[in-house]
Structures are given as C-alpha cells and as structure tokens.
Amino acid sequence: MEHKLINTGYIEEVCDNSQELIAEMISIFSEQVSEFSEEMQKMNEEGNYHELALMAHKAKASIAIMGMDDLAAKLKELEINSKEGINTETYPVLINDFINQTGAAVKELEEYLDTL
C-alpha cells in the first residue's frame, strides 16, 4: 500500500521493525498532533510567538519520526519565523497545513497498523 504522507520504511527503521513499538509510536503521535494543533492555534491567536516557536520545534520532531519531511520543513519555517516574530501572516496557513496533513497522516497510520 502506497502512502502519500508517511514513510513506513522510516518508521520501521526507527522502531527496529518492532510491531509493538510501531503501534506505540503511532498512538503517541496521534495524541500529540491533536494537542499540538490546539496549542499552536491558541498561541498564534494570542500572539505568543515565542511559545509557538517552541511548539513548532516539538511538533517537528514527531513529524520527522513519521517520515513527513515536507511538513517538517514547513514547521522549521514556522519555528524560525515565530521565534523572530516575522512573517506573522503566514502562521495560520502553516498551522492549517499542519492540521490537515497530520489528520490525513493519522488515517494513513491507522490503515498501516491494520496491515501489521
């Protein structure tokens, strides 16, 4: 099965092909992205750009483990820009992209889990 967003080969490599560890990582990821989404939206609305930068950095690590390199690059952009408080008009777009892509990725990960 081909996945558009996740890289199962990378996930398997990181988890040393342990089905139990893969399932646990996917569960943690699913919980985290929901939390990250809410927090990033809230921090942006409040203009708390320093905390937004920290949250983008944390989210980037989770995204990278799932092999989502394009989204990780966008989070790095959000992190750098929000750390400096520049290009604030791009934050909602980047946050919405994160929300949409991670939502779709969670579905792909659930389908992937069913094949294990």
VOPAGU-2260 file (C-alpha; in pm, 1 decimal, decimal comma):
REM VOPAGU-2260
SITE   aa  ch    i         X         Y         Z
SITE  MET   A    0       0,0       0,0       0,0
SITE  GLU   A    1     134,5     339,1    -100,7
SITE  HIS   A    2     113,2     628,2     142,4
SITE  LYS   A    3     113,8     992,2      40,5
SITE  LEU   A    4     228,2    1147,1     366,0
SITE  ILE   A    5     400,9     893,5     587,5
SITE  ASN   A    6     714,9     692,5     522,0
SITE  THR   A    7     656,6     345,8     665,4
SITE  GLY   A    8    1009,7     237,6     579,3
SITE  TYR   A    9    1148,7     510,4     800,7
SITE  ILE   A   10     904,7     430,0    1081,9
SITE  GLU   A   11    1002,9      62,4    1065,0
SITE  GLU   A   12    1371,9     152,7    1068,1
SITE  VAL   A   13    1336,4     384,8    1368,0
SITE  CYS   A   14    1134,5     120,1    1554,6
SITE  ASP   A   15    1367,6    -165,4    1452,7
SITE  ASN   A   16    1067,9    -338,1    1286,3
SITE  SER   A   17     904,3    -396,1    1625,0
SITE  GLN   A   18     529,1    -406,2    1564,5
SITE  GLU   A   19     465,5    -326,8    1930,0
SITE  LEU   A   20     692,0     -21,8    1920,2
SITE  ILE   A   21     543,9      92,6    1587,1
SITE  ALA   A   22     191,5      70,9    1732,9
SITE  GLU   A   23     301,2     264,1    2041,7
SITE  MET   A   24     471,8     535,0    1835,3
SITE  ILE   A   25     161,4     575,7    1619,7
SITE  SER   A   26     -58,2     602,7    1927,4
SITE  ILE   A   27     166,3     868,8    2081,0
SITE  PHE   A   28     184,7    1056,2    1750,9
SITE  SER   A   29    -194,4    1060,7    1715,7
SITE  GLU   A   30    -235,6    1206,0    2064,1
SITE  GLN   A   31      42,6    1459,7    2022,7
SITE  VAL   A   32     -66,5    1606,4    1690,3
SITE  SER   A   33    -410,9    1682,4    1827,8
SITE  GLU   A   34    -254,7    1861,6    2123,3
SITE  PHE   A   35      -0,8    2042,2    1904,0
SITE  SER   A   36    -278,2    2160,8    1670,3
SITE  GLU   A   37    -482,8    2313,0    1950,1
SITE  GLU   A   38    -183,6    2472,0    2119,6
SITE  MET   A   39     -36,8    2621,2    1802,7
SITE  GLN   A   40    -370,8    2777,4    1707,9
SITE  LYS   A   41    -413,1    2918,7    2057,6
SITE  MET   A   42     -58,6    3058,2    2074,2
SITE  ASN   A   43     -94,4    3220,5    1733,4
SITE  GLU   A   44    -428,7    3378,2    1826,6
SITE  GLU   A   45    -275,1    3513,7    2147,6
SITE  GLY   A   46      33,4    3643,2    1966,0
SITE  ASN   A   47     253,1    3425,5    2186,2
SITE  TYR   A   48     509,3    3368,7    1913,8
SITE  HIS   A   49     792,9    3254,2    2139,3
SITE  GLU   A   50     581,8    2964,4    2268,7
SITE  LEU   A   51     459,2    2896,6    1914,6
SITE  ALA   A   52     821,8    2856,8    1805,9
SITE  LEU   A   53     883,9    2607,9    2087,0
SITE  MET   A   54     571,2    2410,8    1999,1
SITE  ALA   A   55     661,7    2404,4    1628,4
SITE  HIS   A   56    1003,6    2268,8    1726,4
SITE  LYS   A   57     846,7    1991,3    1936,6
SITE  ALA   A   58     596,4    1905,3    1664,9
SITE  LYS   A   59     873,6    1892,0    1405,0
SITE  ALA   A   60    1043,2    1606,4    1592,5
SITE  SER   A   61     723,2    1399,1    1597,0
SITE  ILE   A   62     659,0    1468,3    1230,5
SITE  ALA   A   63    1012,9    1369,2    1133,9
SITE  ILE   A   64     978,5    1028,0    1300,5
SITE  MET   A   65     681,9     955,8    1073,0
SITE  GLY   A   66     895,1    1042,9     770,9
SITE  MET   A   67     694,9    1354,5     684,4
SITE  ASP   A   68     988,7    1559,4     557,6
SITE  ASP   A   69     790,2    1826,0     368,9
SITE  LEU   A   70     578,6    1907,9     673,1
SITE  ALA   A   71     888,0    1905,5     895,7
SITE  ALA   A   72    1039,4    2171,4     667,5
SITE  LYS   A   73     724,4    2384,5     699,8
SITE  LEU   A   74     737,2    2351,2    1077,9
SITE  LYS   A   75    1100,8    2460,2    1072,5
SITE  GLU   A   76     992,1    2769,6     877,1
SITE  LEU   A   77     718,4    2836,1    1134,2
SITE  GLU   A   78     965,2    2784,5    1417,6
SITE  ILE   A   79    1224,7    3023,9    1277,1
SITE  ASN   A   80     975,0    3291,1    1176,8
SITE  SER   A   81     778,4    3282,4    1501,2
SITE  LYS   A   82    1097,5    3287,0    1708,3
SITE  GLU   A   83    1174,5    3620,6    1543,5
SITE  GLY   A   84     811,5    3734,9    1515,2
SITE  ILE   A   85     838,0    3783,3    1138,3
SITE  ASN   A   86     600,8    3693,1     854,0
SITE  THR   A   87     315,6    3651,6    1100,9
SITE  GLU   A   88      63,5    3642,8     816,3
SITE  THR   A   89     199,8    3300,4     714,1
SITE  TYR   A   90     143,3    3136,7    1053,6
SITE  PRO   A   91    -226,0    3049,0    1007,5
SITE  VAL   A   92    -151,6    2890,0     669,0
SITE  LEU   A   93     133,9    2682,8     810,9
SITE  ILE   A   94     -71,7    2580,4    1115,2
SITE  ASN   A   95    -369,0    2480,7     899,0
SITE  ASP   A   96    -137,7    2282,9     673,0
SITE  PHE   A   97      -6,5    2103,8     982,1
SITE  ILE   A   98    -361,5    2024,9    1097,5
SITE  ASN   A   99    -473,0    1898,7     756,4
SITE  GLN   A  100    -163,9    1690,0     685,2
SITE  THR   A  101    -145,9    1534,0    1030,5
SITE  GLY   A  102    -517,1    1448,3    1016,0
SITE  ALA   A  103    -462,3    1267,2     688,1
SITE  ALA   A  104    -141,5    1108,8     821,1
SITE  VAL   A  105    -323,6     966,4    1124,0
SITE  LYS   A  106    -567,6     795,4     884,9
SITE  GLU   A  107    -277,1     655,8     681,9
SITE  LEU   A  108    -110,3     534,9    1002,2
SITE  GLU   A  109    -429,6     361,2    1116,0
SITE  GLU   A  110    -452,3     184,7     778,6
SITE  TYR   A  111     -85,3      91,3     807,3
SITE  LEU   A  112    -144,4     -51,5    1156,6
SITE  ASP   A  113    -418,2    -273,9    1016,0
SITE  THR   A  114    -162,7    -432,3     782,0
SITE  LEU   A  115      83,4    -524,1    1058,9
